[in-house]
């Protein structure tokens, strides 16, 4: 025998926690990238201001003596650049036409003109560096033109500042992330607590307690609780049906079986062949009645079971009525009785189970044949917006007192003959209730009618 292999159950709490952790991780990556970009931008702006300040100090120190520009490098310019002690510094002063007056021979991009200052990136001594060019204009009698002052600095201090800002931001973000993660675990634990309450409620119940659960749960879990309550209601109906079947069997079969046993014993002791034959006829009649009773009881149990388990489809009640007639069971129950079919051209659609409706219709017809009189009619139609499957006989029907009790369990209006009218109509009533309808028992001038009245369905539902 091969045992079923059950997969290890995955923790819902762990799955939610992993989802939150993944979300925080993605958020942390985004924050890290944003922090690095912000740190780099802040470092660039800070050190670009130092470059501009140094270049302006050098530009202000230029003087024209005897028509020649003279540069007296100010100490303040290099004091500003000395704030980055690990970086190398480059400077140059160029006259009109790009002639180098002093400093390092660093190329100036063509996009930098006398119109204003400009930044550019290049290399200095094999290292990447940042440069700024500042113009100084002269319009004197012995000299006229624009001098370009270029100051550059390697990027060590910039990169260190950017990394420092990023590191500080990540430390704060990491601490905040840990706090959020802890808070998220606390929230997840509280959110999952109703599941523990449900499990505790179920574990503490008596095995026979199938009452609906009334544990207070969030709206998202209410769907699960409602499904569980629906399942327990269906299970309770199934158990109740099983109990009723056992109870019905004990109640309904006790008298017929005792009568059969007594008549069989009397027949065995009777010396008169004529009386023995009469007793055997009675035994045969009782046996047939007992078989019919068992058939009805099993049909009732089957119908109640199928109403919860069978798939409902769109059916035409005219087909159900036609099928009951074509079975020709009435020829065995009441030979010689006239049974006619009355259906129209328009479909009579309902949403139900075919076997359950067939059992209900068969029992309605059987009751009409056993307890009714005259011709029996079977029909289907639409009345007042409702789908109706009906059986009518020409008899007056039961009296008002019997009519009030008929269709209930254990109701027997022909017990002396071992026949049961209550079970057949009980089956029909159970089917009607299962599909949202009702059983109507209607005595009238033209006979007694028993009808299943069901909600009408749309075509293609």
VENCOR-V132662 format. One record per pair of residues at least 24 apart in sequence whose C-alpha atoms are under 10 Angstrom apart, sorted by the first residue. I is the first residue (numbers start at 1). J is the second residue. Records with the same first field share a line. If there is no record, write none. Layout:
BEGIN
I: J ; J
END
This chain:
BEGIN
12: 188 ; 192
13: 185 ; 188 ; 189 ; 191 ; 192
14: 185 ; 188
16: 184 ; 185 ; 188
17: 181 ; 184 ; 185 ; 188 ; 189
20: 180 ; 181 ; 184 ; 185 ; 188
21: 177 ; 178 ; 180 ; 181 ; 184 ; 185
24: 174 ; 177 ; 178 ; 180 ; 181
25: 177
27: 173 ; 177
28: 170 ; 173 ; 174 ; 177
29: 170
31: 166 ; 169 ; 170 ; 173 ; 174
32: 166 ; 167 ; 169 ; 170 ; 173 ; 174
33: 166 ; 170
34: 166 ; 169
35: 162 ; 163 ; 165 ; 166 ; 167 ; 168 ; 169 ; 170 ; 173
36: 162 ; 163 ; 164 ; 165 ; 166 ; 167 ; 169 ; 170
37: 162 ; 163 ; 165 ; 166
38: 162 ; 165 ; 166 ; 169
39: 158 ; 159 ; 160 ; 161 ; 162 ; 163 ; 164 ; 165 ; 166 ; 167 ; 168 ; 169
40: 158 ; 159 ; 160 ; 161 ; 162 ; 163 ; 164 ; 165 ; 166
41: 158 ; 162
42: 158 ; 161 ; 162 ; 165
43: 155 ; 157 ; 158 ; 159 ; 160 ; 161 ; 162 ; 163 ; 164 ; 165
44: 130 ; 155 ; 157 ; 158 ; 159 ; 161 ; 162
45: 158
46: 158 ; 161
47: 80 ; 81 ; 83 ; 84 ; 130 ; 153 ; 155 ; 157 ; 158 ; 161
48: 119 ; 130 ; 131 ; 132 ; 152 ; 153 ; 158
49: 80 ; 132
50: 77 ; 78 ; 79 ; 80 ; 81 ; 82 ; 83 ; 84 ; 151 ; 153
51: 77 ; 78 ; 80 ; 81 ; 89 ; 119 ; 130 ; 131 ; 132 ; 133 ; 134 ; 150 ; 151 ; 152 ; 153
52: 77 ; 80 ; 117 ; 118 ; 119 ; 131 ; 132 ; 133 ; 134 ; 150 ; 151 ; 152
53: 77 ; 78 ; 80 ; 81 ; 134 ; 151
54: 78 ; 79 ; 80 ; 81 ; 91 ; 132 ; 134 ; 149 ; 150 ; 151 ; 152
55: 91 ; 92 ; 93 ; 117 ; 131 ; 132 ; 133 ; 134 ; 135 ; 148 ; 149 ; 150 ; 151 ; 152
56: 117 ; 133 ; 134 ; 135 ; 136 ; 149 ; 150 ; 151
57: 149
58: 91 ; 92 ; 93 ; 134 ; 136 ; 149 ; 150 ; 151
59: 93 ; 134 ; 135 ; 136 ; 137 ; 147 ; 148 ; 149 ; 150
60: 136
62: 93 ; 136 ; 138 ; 147 ; 149
63: 138
64: 138 ; 140 ; 142 ; 143 ; 144
65: 142 ; 143
66: 142 ; 143
67: 140 ; 141 ; 142 ; 143 ; 144
68: 95 ; 142 ; 143
69: 93 ; 94 ; 95 ; 101 ; 138 ; 143 ; 147
70: 101 ; 102
71: 101 ; 102
73: 102
77: 151
81: 151 ; 152 ; 153
83: 157
84: 153 ; 154 ; 155 ; 156 ; 157 ; 158
85: 156 ; 157
86: 154 ; 155 ; 156 ; 157
87: 127 ; 129 ; 152 ; 153 ; 154 ; 155 ; 156 ; 157 ; 158
88: 124 ; 125 ; 127 ; 129 ; 152 ; 153 ; 154 ; 155 ; 156
89: 124 ; 125 ; 129 ; 130 ; 131 ; 151 ; 152 ; 153 ; 154
90: 124 ; 125 ; 129 ; 130 ; 131 ; 150 ; 151 ; 152 ; 153 ; 154
91: 131 ; 132 ; 133 ; 149 ; 150 ; 151 ; 152 ; 153
92: 133 ; 148 ; 149 ; 150 ; 151 ; 152
93: 133 ; 134 ; 135 ; 136 ; 147 ; 148 ; 149 ; 150 ; 151
94: 135 ; 146 ; 147 ; 148 ; 149 ; 150
95: 135 ; 136 ; 145 ; 146 ; 147 ; 148 ; 149
96: 144 ; 145 ; 146 ; 147 ; 148
97: 145 ; 146 ; 147
98: 146 ; 147 ; 148
99: 147 ; 148
100: 147 ; 148
101: 147 ; 148 ; 149
102: 149
103: 149 ; 150 ; 151
104: 150 ; 151
106: 131 ; 150 ; 151 ; 152
107: 150
108: 132 ; 133 ; 148 ; 149 ; 150
109: 133
112: 148
113: 146 ; 148
114: 145 ; 146 ; 147 ; 148
115: 146
116: 148
117: 148 ; 149 ; 150
118: 150
119: 150 ; 151 ; 152
120: 152
121: 152 ; 153 ; 154
122: 152 ; 153 ; 154
123: 152 ; 153 ; 154
124: 152 ; 153 ; 154
125: 154
126: 154
127: 153 ; 154 ; 155 ; 156
128: 153 ; 154 ; 155 ; 156
129: 153 ; 154 ; 155 ; 156
130: 154 ; 155 ; 158
191: 217 ; 218
192: 221
193: 217
194: 218 ; 221
195: 221 ; 225
198: 225
208: 236 ; 239
209: 236
210: 234 ; 235 ; 236 ; 237
211: 236
231: 308
233: 308
234: 305 ; 307 ; 308 ; 309
235: 305 ; 308
237: 304 ; 305 ; 308
238: 301 ; 304 ; 305 ; 306 ; 308
239: 305
240: 304
241: 300 ; 301 ; 302 ; 303 ; 304 ; 305
242: 301 ; 304 ; 305
244: 297 ; 301 ; 409
245: 297 ; 298 ; 300 ; 301
246: 297
247: 410
248: 294 ; 297 ; 409 ; 410 ; 423
249: 293 ; 294 ; 297 ; 298
251: 410
252: 290 ; 293 ; 294 ; 297 ; 409 ; 410 ; 411 ; 412 ; 415 ; 418 ; 419 ; 420
253: 290 ; 293 ; 294 ; 418
255: 415 ; 418
256: 283 ; 286 ; 287 ; 289 ; 290 ; 293 ; 415 ; 416 ; 417 ; 418 ; 419
257: 286 ; 287 ; 290
259: 283 ; 286 ; 418
260: 284 ; 285 ; 286 ; 287 ; 290
285: 417 ; 418
286: 417 ; 418 ; 419
287: 418
288: 418 ; 419
289: 417 ; 418 ; 419 ; 420
290: 418 ; 419 ; 420
292: 333 ; 366 ; 418 ; 419 ; 420
293: 418 ; 419 ; 420 ; 421 ; 423 ; 424
295: 424
296: 359 ; 363 ; 420 ; 421 ; 422 ; 423 ; 424 ; 425 ; 426 ; 427
297: 423 ; 424 ; 426 ; 427
299: 356 ; 359 ; 360 ; 363 ; 423 ; 424 ; 427
300: 356 ; 359 ; 360 ; 363 ; 423 ; 424 ; 425 ; 426 ; 427 ; 428 ; 430 ; 431
301: 427
302: 355 ; 356 ; 359 ; 427
303: 353 ; 355 ; 356 ; 357 ; 358 ; 359 ; 360 ; 427 ; 428 ; 430 ; 431 ; 434
304: 356 ; 427 ; 430 ; 431 ; 434
305: 356
306: 353 ; 355 ; 356 ; 431 ; 434
307: 352 ; 353 ; 355 ; 356 ; 430 ; 431 ; 433 ; 434 ; 435
308: 434
309: 353
310: 352 ; 353 ; 354 ; 355 ; 356
311: 351 ; 352 ; 353 ; 354
312: 350 ; 351 ; 352 ; 353 ; 354 ; 435
313: 349 ; 350 ; 351 ; 352 ; 353 ; 354 ; 457 ; 460 ; 461
314: 348 ; 349 ; 350 ; 351 ; 352 ; 353 ; 354 ; 456 ; 457 ; 458 ; 459 ; 460 ; 461
315: 347 ; 348 ; 349 ; 350 ; 351 ; 352 ; 353 ; 354 ; 357 ; 457 ; 459
316: 346 ; 347 ; 348 ; 349 ; 350 ; 351 ; 352 ; 354 ; 380 ; 381 ; 387 ; 456 ; 457 ; 459
317: 343 ; 347 ; 348 ; 349 ; 350 ; 354 ; 357 ; 358 ; 361 ; 379 ; 380 ; 381 ; 382 ; 387 ; 388 ; 389 ; 390 ; 454
318: 342 ; 343 ; 344 ; 345 ; 346 ; 347 ; 348 ; 349 ; 378 ; 379 ; 380 ; 381 ; 388 ; 389
319: 343 ; 347 ; 348 ; 349 ; 354 ; 358 ; 380
320: 354 ; 355 ; 357 ; 358 ; 359 ; 360 ; 361 ; 362 ; 378 ; 379 ; 380 ; 389
321: 357 ; 358 ; 361 ; 362 ; 365 ; 378 ; 379 ; 380 ; 389 ; 390 ; 391
322: 378 ; 379 ; 380
323: 358 ; 361 ; 362
324: 358 ; 359 ; 361 ; 362 ; 363 ; 365 ; 378
325: 361 ; 362 ; 365 ; 377 ; 378
327: 362
329: 362 ; 365 ; 366
330: 362 ; 365 ; 366 ; 369 ; 370
331: 369
333: 365 ; 366 ; 367 ; 369 ; 370
334: 366 ; 368 ; 369 ; 370
335: 369
337: 369 ; 373 ; 374 ; 375 ; 376
338: 369 ; 374 ; 375 ; 376 ; 377
339: 365 ; 369 ; 374 ; 375 ; 376 ; 377 ; 378 ; 391 ; 392 ; 393
340: 375 ; 376 ; 377 ; 378 ; 379 ; 391
341: 376 ; 377 ; 378 ; 379 ; 380 ; 391
342: 377 ; 378 ; 379 ; 380 ; 381 ; 390 ; 391
343: 378 ; 379 ; 380 ; 381 ; 389
344: 379 ; 380 ; 381 ; 382
345: 381
346: 380 ; 381 ; 382
347: 380 ; 381 ; 382 ; 387 ; 459
348: 380 ; 381 ; 382 ; 386 ; 387 ; 388 ; 389 ; 456 ; 457 ; 458 ; 459
349: 381 ; 382 ; 386 ; 387 ; 388 ; 454 ; 455 ; 456 ; 457 ; 458 ; 459 ; 460 ; 461
350: 386 ; 387 ; 388 ; 435 ; 454 ; 455 ; 456 ; 457 ; 458 ; 459 ; 461
351: 435 ; 436 ; 454 ; 455 ; 456 ; 457 ; 458 ; 459 ; 461
352: 431 ; 432 ; 434 ; 435 ; 436 ; 454 ; 455 ; 457
353: 431 ; 434 ; 435
356: 427 ; 428 ; 430 ; 431 ; 432 ; 434 ; 435
357: 389 ; 427 ; 428 ; 431 ; 432 ; 435 ; 452
358: 428 ; 431
359: 424 ; 427 ; 428 ; 431
360: 389 ; 424 ; 425 ; 426 ; 427 ; 428 ; 429 ; 430 ; 431 ; 432 ; 452
361: 389 ; 390 ; 391 ; 424 ; 425 ; 427 ; 428 ; 431 ; 450 ; 451 ; 452
362: 391 ; 424 ; 427 ; 428
363: 391 ; 421 ; 423 ; 424 ; 425 ; 426 ; 427 ; 428
364: 389 ; 390 ; 391 ; 392 ; 421 ; 424 ; 425 ; 426 ; 427 ; 428 ; 449 ; 450 ; 451 ; 452
365: 390 ; 391 ; 392 ; 393 ; 424 ; 450
366: 391 ; 421 ; 424 ; 425
367: 391 ; 393 ; 419 ; 420 ; 421 ; 422 ; 423 ; 424 ; 425 ; 450
368: 392 ; 393 ; 394 ; 395 ; 397 ; 421 ; 448 ; 449 ; 450
369: 393
370: 414 ; 419 ; 420 ; 421
371: 395 ; 397 ; 398 ; 413 ; 414 ; 419 ; 420 ; 421
372: 396 ; 397 ; 398 ; 447 ; 448 ; 449
373: 397 ; 447 ; 448
374: 447
375: 447
376: 447 ; 448 ; 449
377: 449
378: 449 ; 450 ; 451
379: 451
380: 451 ; 452 ; 453
381: 453
382: 453 ; 454 ; 455 ; 456
383: 453 ; 456
385: 454 ; 455 ; 456
386: 437 ; 452 ; 453 ; 454 ; 455 ; 456 ; 457
387: 437 ; 451 ; 452 ; 453 ; 454 ; 455 ; 456 ; 457
388: 437 ; 438 ; 439 ; 440 ; 451 ; 452 ; 453 ; 454 ; 455 ; 456
389: 439 ; 450 ; 451 ; 452 ; 453 ; 454
390: 439 ; 440 ; 441 ; 449 ; 450 ; 451 ; 452 ; 453
391: 441 ; 448 ; 449 ; 450 ; 451 ; 452
392: 441 ; 442 ; 443 ; 444 ; 446 ; 447 ; 448 ; 449 ; 450 ; 451
393: 443 ; 446 ; 447 ; 448 ; 449 ; 450
394: 443 ; 444 ; 445 ; 446 ; 447 ; 448 ; 449
395: 443 ; 444 ; 445 ; 446 ; 447 ; 448 ; 449
396: 442 ; 443 ; 444 ; 445 ; 446 ; 447 ; 448 ; 449
397: 441 ; 442 ; 443 ; 444 ; 447 ; 448 ; 449 ; 450
398: 441 ; 443 ; 448
399: 443
400: 443
403: 441 ; 442 ; 443
404: 441
406: 441
407: 439 ; 441
425: 450
428: 452
END
